[in-house]
Amino acid sequence: MKERIKKIMEIEQLTSTRFADRLQINRAVISHILNGRNNPSLEVVTRILAEMEYINPEWLLNGTGSIYKEGVDPDTIGNQPDLFHQNVPEQDKAGAQPENEQEMGVKEQSGSMKNIEKETIVTSDEGGGTHFFIPLVISENYDVLL
C-alpha cells in the first residue's frame, strides 16, 4: 500500500508534509508509512478516501482495478486552481477600462493616513501566469486597506 500512497502523492503533486497536512494527520505518520516502519491505519486509509474522492477504494486497499473510480477523468486530477493560478474573469462591459485594469474604491479613514478615493488593480500575464498588482495602504494602526 506504501507504493499506492506514493502514487497518490505524485498525482496530487504533494510532498509528504503537505499530504499529511491535507489529510490532517501527524506528519510523522506519513513519514513512517513511506519509510516502511508502519502500515497505514484504518484512519489514514479513511482520510485518503474522503479527501481524494476519485480514488478507487479497491485499488488503494488491494492494488486491484483502476486507481480511479469509474467515471473519473484522470486529466482533471491534481489540476485544481490554487490562490496563485486562478482564472481572472474578463470584464465584458461596453466602454469598460482595459481588460487588465480594475478600479476599486477605498473608504476614507481618520488619522494621519492619506485619504484615497480610488486605486487601480492591474493584472499581467507575463511569465506564464497571471500576476496581480494591488496597491495597499497601511495606516498607523496597521489597518491594511485594499
C-alpha positions as CSV (number, residue, x, y, z in Angstrom):
1,M,0.0,0.0,0.0
2,K,3.0,2.3,0.5
3,E,3.6,2.5,-3.2
4,R,0.0,3.3,-3.9
5,I,0.1,6.1,-1.4
6,K,3.2,7.4,-3.1
7,K,1.4,7.3,-6.4
8,I,-1.5,9.4,-5.0
9,M,1.1,11.9,-3.7
10,E,2.6,12.0,-7.1
11,I,-0.8,12.6,-8.8
12,E,-1.6,15.3,-6.4
13,Q,1.9,16.8,-6.6
14,L,2.2,16.8,-2.8
15,T,5.2,16.3,-0.6
16,S,4.8,14.1,2.4
17,T,4.4,17.1,4.6
18,R,1.7,18.7,2.5
19,F,0.0,15.3,2.1
20,A,-0.1,14.8,5.9
21,D,-1.4,18.4,6.3
22,R,-4.1,17.9,3.7
23,L,-5.2,14.7,5.5
24,Q,-5.0,16.5,8.8
25,I,-2.8,13.8,10.4
26,N,0.6,13.9,12.1
27,R,3.4,14.3,9.6
28,A,5.3,11.5,11.3
29,V,2.5,9.1,10.5
30,I,3.1,9.6,6.8
31,S,6.8,9.5,7.2
32,H,6.6,6.2,9.0
33,I,4.3,4.7,6.3
34,L,6.6,5.9,3.4
35,N,9.7,4.6,5.2
36,G,8.1,1.2,5.7
37,R,8.2,1.4,9.5
38,N,4.4,1.3,9.9
39,N,1.5,0.2,7.8
40,P,-1.4,2.7,7.2
41,S,-4.1,2.6,9.8
42,L,-7.8,2.4,9.0
43,E,-7.9,6.1,9.9
44,V,-5.3,7.0,7.3
45,V,-7.0,5.0,4.6
46,T,-10.4,6.5,5.5
47,R,-8.9,10.1,5.3
48,I,-7.3,9.4,2.0
49,L,-10.5,8.1,0.5
50,A,-12.5,11.0,2.0
51,E,-10.1,13.7,0.8
52,M,-9.3,12.2,-2.6
53,E,-12.8,11.1,-3.7
54,Y,-11.6,10.0,-7.1
55,I,-9.6,7.1,-5.6
56,N,-11.0,3.6,-6.1
57,P,-11.0,2.0,-2.6
58,E,-10.4,-1.5,-4.1
59,W,-7.2,-0.2,-5.7
60,L,-6.0,1.5,-2.5
61,L,-6.6,-1.4,-0.3
62,N,-5.7,-4.4,-2.5
63,G,-4.0,-2.9,-5.6
64,T,-6.6,-4.4,-7.9
65,G,-8.6,-2.5,-10.5
66,S,-8.1,1.0,-11.7
67,I,-6.7,3.7,-9.5
68,Y,-9.6,5.9,-10.4
69,K,-13.3,5.4,-9.6
70,E,-15.5,4.7,-12.7
71,G,-16.4,7.9,-14.5
72,V,-13.5,10.0,-13.2
73,D,-11.4,11.9,-15.8
74,P,-7.7,11.5,-14.8
75,D,-6.8,14.7,-16.6
76,T,-8.6,16.8,-14.1
77,I,-6.9,15.3,-11.0
78,G,-4.3,17.5,-9.4
79,N,-5.1,20.5,-11.6
80,Q,-7.2,22.4,-9.0
81,P,-6.6,26.1,-9.2
82,D,-4.8,27.5,-6.2
83,L,-4.5,31.0,-4.8
84,F,-1.9,32.0,-7.4
85,H,-3.2,30.2,-10.5
86,Q,-6.9,31.1,-10.8
87,N,-8.6,32.3,-13.9
88,V,-9.2,36.0,-14.0
89,P,-12.8,36.9,-15.0
90,E,-12.9,39.1,-18.1
91,Q,-14.8,42.4,-18.0
92,D,-17.5,42.4,-20.7
93,K,-19.0,45.8,-20.1
94,A,-19.1,48.2,-23.1
95,G,-16.7,51.1,-22.6
96,A,-15.0,49.4,-19.6
97,Q,-11.4,50.0,-18.8
98,P,-8.7,47.8,-20.4
99,E,-9.1,44.1,-19.6
100,N,-6.1,44.1,-17.2
101,E,-7.3,47.0,-15.0
102,Q,-10.0,47.3,-12.4
103,E,-10.8,50.3,-10.2
104,M,-11.7,49.9,-6.6
105,G,-12.8,52.4,-4.0
106,V,-11.1,52.8,-0.7
107,K,-13.0,54.1,2.4
108,E,-11.7,57.2,3.9
109,Q,-10.0,56.7,7.3
110,S,-9.4,59.2,10.0
111,G,-5.9,59.7,11.4
112,S,-2.7,60.7,9.7
113,M,-3.3,58.2,6.8
114,K,-3.7,59.9,3.4
115,N,-7.2,59.6,2.1
116,I,-7.5,57.8,-1.2
117,E,-10.7,57.8,-3.3
118,K,-9.8,55.1,-5.8
119,E,-6.9,53.0,-7.0
120,T,-6.3,50.7,-9.9
121,I,-5.6,47.0,-9.9
122,V,-3.5,45.8,-12.8
123,T,-3.1,42.2,-13.9
124,S,-0.3,40.9,-16.1
125,D,0.1,37.5,-17.9
126,E,3.9,37.8,-18.1
127,G,5.9,34.8,-17.1
128,G,3.2,32.2,-17.8
129,G,0.8,33.1,-15.0
130,T,-1.5,35.9,-14.0
131,H,0.0,38.4,-11.6
132,F,-2.0,41.0,-9.7
133,F,-0.6,44.4,-8.7
134,I,-2.7,45.7,-5.9
135,P,-1.9,48.9,-4.2
136,L,-2.0,48.7,-0.4
137,V,-2.5,51.5,2.2
138,I,-1.3,50.8,5.7
139,S,-2.3,53.2,8.5
140,E,-0.5,53.8,11.7
141,N,-2.9,51.3,13.4
142,Y,-1.7,48.7,10.9
143,D,-5.0,48.5,9.2
144,V,-4.4,47.3,5.6
145,L,-6.8,48.6,3.0
146,L,-7.1,47.3,-0.5
